[in-house]
Amino acid sequence: MTTVRASVLHGARDLRVQDRILTPLDPNEVQVAVKATGLCGSDLHYFNHYRNGDILVCEPLTLGHESAGIVTAVGGNVSSLRIGDRVALEVGQPCERCELCLGGRYNICRDMKFRSSAKAVPHAQGTLQELIVHPARWCHKLPDGVSMELGALAEPLAVALHASDRAKLPEGATVLVFGAGAVGLLCAAVSKVVSKATVVIADIQADRVRFAVENGFADAAVVVPLKNPRPETITEKLEFAKEVAELIKTTKVGDGLATGPGGKIMIIGMGNPIQTLPISAASLREVDLVGVFRYADAYPRVIQLLASRDPLLPDLTKLITQRYSGMGNIPKAFDMAARVKDDEGNLVLKVMVDM
């Protein structure tokens, strides 16, 4: 029996370092020493509220799912990996039997067990622990030149690539990204590489959109003004949306504008459960509304992209703005991830935990 140290969430902001018995290795699994884990917005929601939207934590939960590590043991049937291999962890484990899985859309499998998510009970424990046992098929070997931290960034980058797959952008398209956090910046970067798109990025934080333009993630920026008081009624919200749309229209990009009929709206990740949208107006302009949740079959291409040194790809290491070492510093890492800037005035984009 192998005992490992794990960071375990017992309640809102109640993280404890505990011993955990590692599950035995089956023939199709590998054991991985986790070396780098990026903190995600969903992790932060669980940490602060012991829930993520309407998903409640029902038992002690280890967080973390953006991870890379080193293979330390392999099951008897595993031939694709060896001890010492460096791998990025694709932490979702679908059933692989249902119609969705067989049709290539395993990311929306109803029986998905996703590490650090409380949706499935018992919960699939996350990666903020010394060792994990994971199916070999969901461990993707990292080539030389791709660091552990970039391997951890493969997870949110996979979200961005899946969004690009769903968008099916024509070459040279114009893309408007709302939100200049880590996922928004990665969506901007992927749009530039895959579709050679012109990218406009918008956020309420001027420093974030400035970072995006200065570091090659976007071509133009829009700072969305804060409304005081905030719009409350549907009429007020739609009126404010029109004001922002007019502001974006003034952003000249190349020979066109950052909006237009026949476009697509990509809803990436988990936002507010109920949102107000002018569906009739969108329908009359043939604007497609496309949902994006996690990713499917994206990791091999993501790793290839990370290794390619494509000149259109911005330096993704600049997204990692703060680093913490060791399990004892994980609470500090979460506190930092909730901030806009650190004590030195630096932007907080992606907080990385190295172990």
TASUL-V912855 format. One record per residue. N is the residue number from 1. RES is the residue in one small letter. PSI is psi in whole degrees, -180 to 180 (999 if undefined). OMEGA is omega in radians with two decimals (none if undefined). Layout:
BEGIN
n->N res->RES psi->PSI omega->OMEGA
n->N res->RES psi->PSI omega->OMEGA
END
This chain:
BEGIN
n->1 res->m psi->130 omega->-3.14
n->2 res->t psi->130 omega->3.09
n->3 res->t psi->134 omega->-3.13
n->4 res->v psi->159 omega->3.05
n->5 res->r psi->137 omega->-3.10
n->6 res->a psi->148 omega->2.99
n->7 res->s psi->121 omega->-3.00
n->8 res->v psi->129 omega->3.12
n->9 res->l psi->123 omega->-3.13
n->10 res->h psi->-11 omega->-3.14
n->11 res->g psi->179 omega->-3.14
n->12 res->a psi->120 omega->3.11
n->13 res->r psi->21 omega->-3.13
n->14 res->d psi->80 omega->3.10
n->15 res->l psi->135 omega->3.13
n->16 res->r psi->140 omega->3.04
n->17 res->v psi->122 omega->-3.04
n->18 res->q psi->161 omega->2.98
n->19 res->d psi->142 omega->3.11
n->20 res->r psi->141 omega->3.09
n->21 res->i psi->124 omega->-3.13
n->22 res->l psi->138 omega->3.13
n->23 res->t psi->145 omega->3.13
n->24 res->p psi->152 omega->-3.12
n->25 res->l psi->126 omega->3.03
n->26 res->d psi->171 omega->-2.99
n->27 res->p psi->-24 omega->-3.08
n->28 res->n psi->15 omega->-3.09
n->29 res->e psi->165 omega->3.02
n->30 res->v psi->156 omega->3.02
n->31 res->q psi->132 omega->-3.04
n->32 res->v psi->130 omega->2.98
n->33 res->a psi->115 omega->-3.08
n->34 res->v psi->128 omega->-3.07
n->35 res->k psi->-30 omega->-3.12
n->36 res->a psi->134 omega->3.12
n->37 res->t psi->123 omega->3.04
n->38 res->g psi->143 omega->3.12
n->39 res->l psi->132 omega->-3.05
n->40 res->c psi->163 omega->3.09
n->41 res->g psi->-37 omega->3.12
n->42 res->s psi->-39 omega->3.05
n->43 res->d psi->-43 omega->-3.09
n->44 res->l psi->-39 omega->3.08
n->45 res->h psi->-45 omega->3.11
n->46 res->y psi->-43 omega->-3.11
n->47 res->f psi->-45 omega->-3.05
n->48 res->n psi->-30 omega->-2.98
n->49 res->h psi->-7 omega->-3.06
n->50 res->y psi->29 omega->3.09
n->51 res->r psi->162 omega->3.04
n->52 res->n psi->100 omega->-3.01
n->53 res->g psi->-124 omega->3.14
n->54 res->d psi->10 omega->3.09
n->55 res->i psi->113 omega->-3.09
n->56 res->l psi->141 omega->3.05
n->57 res->v psi->129 omega->-3.06
n->58 res->c psi->-10 omega->-3.10
n->59 res->e psi->162 omega->3.12
n->60 res->p psi->136 omega->-2.97
n->61 res->l psi->131 omega->2.96
n->62 res->t psi->130 omega->-3.11
n->63 res->l psi->178 omega->3.08
n->64 res->g psi->127 omega->3.07
n->65 res->h psi->-3 omega->3.06
n->66 res->e psi->90 omega->-2.90
n->67 res->s psi->156 omega->3.00
n->68 res->a psi->156 omega->-3.12
n->69 res->g psi->-167 omega->-3.08
n->70 res->i psi->132 omega->3.11
n->71 res->v psi->127 omega->-3.13
n->72 res->t psi->-12 omega->3.07
n->73 res->a psi->150 omega->-3.13
n->74 res->v psi->145 omega->3.07
n->75 res->g psi->164 omega->-3.03
n->76 res->g psi->-27 omega->-3.12
n->77 res->n psi->-1 omega->-3.03
n->78 res->v psi->121 omega->3.10
n->79 res->s psi->-11 omega->-3.06
n->80 res->s psi->-18 omega->-3.08
n->81 res->l psi->153 omega->3.10
n->82 res->r psi->161 omega->3.05
n->83 res->i psi->133 omega->-3.12
n->84 res->g psi->-15 omega->3.10
n->85 res->d psi->143 omega->3.07
n->86 res->r psi->131 omega->-3.02
n->87 res->v psi->148 omega->2.90
n->88 res->a psi->138 omega->-3.05
n->89 res->l psi->118 omega->2.95
n->90 res->e psi->107 omega->-2.82
n->91 res->v psi->-6 omega->3.07
n->92 res->g psi->138 omega->3.12
n->93 res->q psi->94 omega->-3.14
n->94 res->p psi->171 omega->-3.12
n->95 res->c psi->-29 omega->-3.13
n->96 res->e psi->18 omega->-3.14
n->97 res->r psi->-25 omega->-3.02
n->98 res->c psi->173 omega->-3.12
n->99 res->e psi->-39 omega->3.14
n->100 res->l psi->-45 omega->3.12
n->101 res->c psi->-47 omega->-3.11
n->102 res->l psi->-23 omega->3.12
n->103 res->g psi->6 omega->3.08
n->104 res->g psi->7 omega->-3.12
n->105 res->r psi->50 omega->-3.05
n->106 res->y psi->-17 omega->3.13
n->107 res->n psi->-22 omega->3.11
n->108 res->i psi->25 omega->3.03
n->109 res->c psi->132 omega->-3.12
n->110 res->r psi->-23 omega->-3.12
n->111 res->d psi->22 omega->3.12
n->112 res->m psi->134 omega->2.97
n->113 res->k psi->113 omega->-3.01
n->114 res->f psi->123 omega->-3.07
n->115 res->r psi->135 omega->3.13
n->116 res->s psi->2 omega->3.06
n->117 res->s psi->140 omega->3.12
n->118 res->a psi->8 omega->-3.06
n->119 res->k psi->-42 omega->3.11
n->120 res->a psi->144 omega->3.09
n->121 res->v psi->127 omega->-0.05
n->122 res->p psi->152 omega->-3.09
n->123 res->h psi->147 omega->2.99
n->124 res->a psi->115 omega->-3.04
n->125 res->q psi->143 omega->-3.07
n->126 res->g psi->-166 omega->-2.94
n->127 res->t psi->2 omega->3.10
n->128 res->l psi->64 omega->3.08
n->129 res->q psi->165 omega->-3.02
n->130 res->e psi->-46 omega->-3.08
n->131 res->l psi->148 omega->2.94
n->132 res->i psi->157 omega->2.99
n->133 res->v psi->127 omega->-2.98
n->134 res->h psi->147 omega->3.08
n->135 res->p psi->134 omega->-3.09
n->136 res->a psi->-33 omega->-3.07
n->137 res->r psi->-18 omega->3.12
n->138 res->w psi->18 omega->3.04
n->139 res->c psi->119 omega->-2.99
n->140 res->h psi->121 omega->-3.06
n->141 res->k psi->135 omega->3.11
n->142 res->l psi->132 omega->3.09
n->143 res->p psi->163 omega->3.04
n->144 res->d psi->143 omega->3.13
n->145 res->g psi->-12 omega->3.04
n->146 res->v psi->114 omega->-3.04
n->147 res->s psi->168 omega->3.07
n->148 res->m psi->-42 omega->-3.11
n->149 res->e psi->-39 omega->3.05
n->150 res->l psi->-35 omega->3.05
n->151 res->g psi->-38 omega->3.08
n->152 res->a psi->-36 omega->3.10
n->153 res->l psi->-12 omega->3.12
n->154 res->a psi->-30 omega->-3.10
n->155 res->e psi->-58 omega->3.09
n->156 res->p psi->-28 omega->3.07
n->157 res->l psi->-33 omega->3.07
n->158 res->a psi->-37 omega->3.06
n->159 res->v psi->-46 omega->-3.12
n->160 res->a psi->-41 omega->3.14
n->161 res->l psi->-38 omega->3.08
n->162 res->h psi->-39 omega->3.07
n->163 res->a psi->-40 omega->3.10
n->164 res->s psi->-41 omega->3.09
n->165 res->d psi->-44 omega->-3.11
n->166 res->r psi->-32 omega->-3.10
n->167 res->a psi->-34 omega->-3.11
n->168 res->k psi->52 omega->-3.09
n->169 res->l psi->140 omega->3.01
n->170 res->p psi->156 omega->3.12
n->171 res->e psi->137 omega->3.12
n->172 res->g psi->14 omega->3.14
n->173 res->a psi->162 omega->3.00
n->174 res->t psi->131 omega->-3.07
n->175 res->v psi->132 omega->3.02
n->176 res->l psi->121 omega->-3.14
n->177 res->v psi->121 omega->3.03
n->178 res->f psi->120 omega->3.14
n->179 res->g psi->111 omega->-3.11
n->180 res->a psi->39 omega->2.94
n->181 res->g psi->-169 omega->-3.04
n->182 res->a psi->-47 omega->-3.10
n->183 res->v psi->-42 omega->3.10
n->184 res->g psi->-43 omega->3.12
n->185 res->l psi->-39 omega->3.11
n->186 res->l psi->-37 omega->3.06
n->187 res->c psi->-39 omega->3.09
n->188 res->a psi->-45 omega->-3.12
n->189 res->a psi->-45 omega->-3.13
n->190 res->v psi->-39 omega->3.11
n->191 res->s psi->-39 omega->3.14
n->192 res->k psi->-39 omega->-3.08
n->193 res->v psi->-50 omega->-3.00
n->194 res->v psi->-44 omega->-3.02
n->195 res->s psi->2 omega->-3.06
n->196 res->k psi->42 omega->-3.05
n->197 res->a psi->155 omega->2.90
n->198 res->t psi->127 omega->-2.97
n->199 res->v psi->128 omega->2.96
n->200 res->v psi->135 omega->-3.13
n->201 res->i psi->139 omega->-3.08
n->202 res->a psi->143 omega->3.12
n->203 res->d psi->163 omega->3.06
n->204 res->i psi->-13 omega->-3.13
n->205 res->q psi->114 omega->-3.11
n->206 res->a psi->-37 omega->-3.11
n->207 res->d psi->-33 omega->-3.13
n->208 res->r psi->-45 omega->3.14
n->209 res->v psi->-31 omega->3.06
n->210 res->r psi->-43 omega->3.08
n->211 res->f psi->-44 omega->-3.09
n->212 res->a psi->-45 omega->-3.10
n->213 res->v psi->-43 omega->-3.08
n->214 res->e psi->-24 omega->-3.09
n->215 res->n psi->15 omega->2.98
n->216 res->g psi->11 omega->3.10
n->217 res->f psi->-26 omega->-3.10
n->218 res->a psi->160 omega->-3.13
n->219 res->d psi->-25 omega->-3.14
n->220 res->a psi->160 omega->-3.03
n->221 res->a psi->149 omega->3.05
n->222 res->v psi->127 omega->3.03
n->223 res->v psi->116 omega->-3.13
n->224 res->v psi->124 omega->-3.10
n->225 res->p psi->145 omega->3.05
n->226 res->l psi->131 omega->-3.13
n->227 res->k psi->130 omega->3.14
n->228 res->n psi->115 omega->0.04
n->229 res->p psi->162 omega->-3.13
n->230 res->r psi->144 omega->3.07
n->231 res->p psi->136 omega->-3.10
n->232 res->e psi->-45 omega->-3.10
n->233 res->t psi->164 omega->3.11
n->234 res->i psi->-41 omega->3.13
n->235 res->t psi->-45 omega->3.13
n->236 res->e psi->-40 omega->-3.13
n->237 res->k psi->-42 omega->3.13
n->238 res->l psi->-37 omega->3.12
n->239 res->e psi->-41 omega->3.11
n->240 res->f psi->-39 omega->3.10
n->241 res->a psi->-39 omega->3.10
n->242 res->k psi->-40 omega->3.12
n->243 res->e psi->-44 omega->3.13
n->244 res->v psi->-41 omega->3.12
n->245 res->a psi->-42 omega->3.11
n->246 res->e psi->-38 omega->3.09
n->247 res->l psi->-42 omega->-3.12
n->248 res->i psi->-35 omega->3.13
n->249 res->k psi->-28 omega->-3.12
n->250 res->t psi->-6 omega->-3.13
n->251 res->t psi->100 omega->3.14
n->252 res->k psi->130 omega->3.14
n->253 res->v psi->111 omega->-3.12
n->254 res->g psi->-124 omega->-3.12
n->255 res->d psi->5 omega->-3.05
n->256 res->g psi->-164 omega->-3.13
n->257 res->l psi->162 omega->-3.07
n->258 res->a psi->39 omega->3.08
n->259 res->t psi->166 omega->3.09
n->260 res->g psi->154 omega->3.06
n->261 res->p psi->158 omega->3.10
n->262 res->g psi->12 omega->-3.13
n->263 res->g psi->-171 omega->3.13
n->264 res->k psi->143 omega->3.01
n->265 res->i psi->117 omega->3.13
n->266 res->m psi->121 omega->3.09
n->267 res->i psi->107 omega->-2.96
n->268 res->i psi->119 omega->3.10
n->269 res->g psi->-160 omega->-3.05
n->270 res->m psi->114 omega->3.05
n->271 res->g psi->-153 omega->3.08
n->272 res->n psi->138 omega->-3.12
n->273 res->p psi->-35 omega->-3.14
n->274 res->i psi->125 omega->-3.11
n->275 res->q psi->150 omega->-3.13
n->276 res->t psi->120 omega->-3.12
n->277 res->l psi->138 omega->3.09
n->278 res->p psi->79 omega->-3.01
n->279 res->i psi->-42 omega->-3.12
n->280 res->s psi->-44 omega->3.12
n->281 res->a psi->-40 omega->3.12
n->282 res->a psi->-41 omega->-3.13
n->283 res->s psi->-43 omega->-3.13
n->284 res->l psi->-25 omega->3.12
n->285 res->r psi->7 omega->-3.12
n->286 res->e psi->49 omega->3.05
n->287 res->v psi->123 omega->-3.12
n->288 res->d psi->138 omega->3.08
n->289 res->l psi->116 omega->-2.98
n->290 res->v psi->123 omega->3.09
n->291 res->g psi->148 omega->3.11
n->292 res->v psi->124 omega->3.12
n->293 res->f psi->115 omega->3.14
n->294 res->r psi->-124 omega->-2.97
n->295 res->y psi->161 omega->3.06
n->296 res->a psi->129 omega->3.09
n->297 res->d psi->34 omega->-3.09
n->298 res->a psi->-27 omega->-2.99
n->299 res->y psi->-47 omega->3.14
n->300 res->p psi->-40 omega->3.14
n->301 res->r psi->-34 omega->3.09
n->302 res->v psi->-46 omega->-3.12
n->303 res->i psi->-38 omega->3.06
n->304 res->q psi->-41 omega->3.12
n->305 res->l psi->-43 omega->3.13
n->306 res->l psi->-34 omega->-3.11
n->307 res->a psi->-12 omega->-2.95
n->308 res->s psi->-25 omega->-3.02
n->309 res->r psi->38 omega->3.10
n->310 res->d psi->129 omega->-3.10
n->311 res->p psi->-21 omega->3.11
n->312 res->l psi->-13 omega->-3.11
n->313 res->l psi->121 omega->3.09
n->314 res->p psi->167 omega->3.10
n->315 res->d psi->102 omega->-3.04
n->316 res->l psi->-18 omega->3.11
n->317 res->t psi->-21 omega->3.12
n->318 res->k psi->-16 omega->3.08
n->319 res->l psi->-26 omega->-3.12
n->320 res->i psi->101 omega->-2.97
n->321 res->t psi->-23 omega->3.11
n->322 res->q psi->144 omega->-3.13
n->323 res->r psi->142 omega->3.06
n->324 res->y psi->143 omega->-3.10
n->325 res->s psi->134 omega->3.00
n->326 res->g psi->154 omega->-3.08
n->327 res->m psi->-31 omega->-3.12
n->328 res->g psi->-20 omega->-3.12
n->329 res->n psi->5 omega->-3.11
n->330 res->i psi->-42 omega->3.08
n->331 res->p psi->-40 omega->3.09
n->332 res->k psi->-37 omega->3.12
n->333 res->a psi->-41 omega->3.11
n->334 res->f psi->-41 omega->3.09
n->335 res->d psi->-40 omega->3.13
n->336 res->m psi->-39 omega->-3.10
n->337 res->a psi->-21 omega->3.14
n->338 res->a psi->-8 omega->-3.05
n->339 res->r psi->160 omega->3.06
n->340 res->v psi->-39 omega->3.11
n->341 res->k psi->155 omega->3.09
n->342 res->d psi->-175 omega->-3.06
n->343 res->d psi->-23 omega->3.13
n->344 res->e psi->2 omega->3.13
n->345 res->g psi->9 omega->3.12
n->346 res->n psi->145 omega->3.06
n->347 res->l psi->147 omega->2.98
n->348 res->v psi->112 omega->3.12
n->349 res->l psi->-62 omega->3.11
n->350 res->k psi->121 omega->3.09
n->351 res->v psi->128 omega->-3.08
n->352 res->m psi->136 omega->3.04
n->353 res->v psi->118 omega->3.12
n->354 res->d psi->139 omega->-3.11
n->355 res->m psi->999 omega->none
END
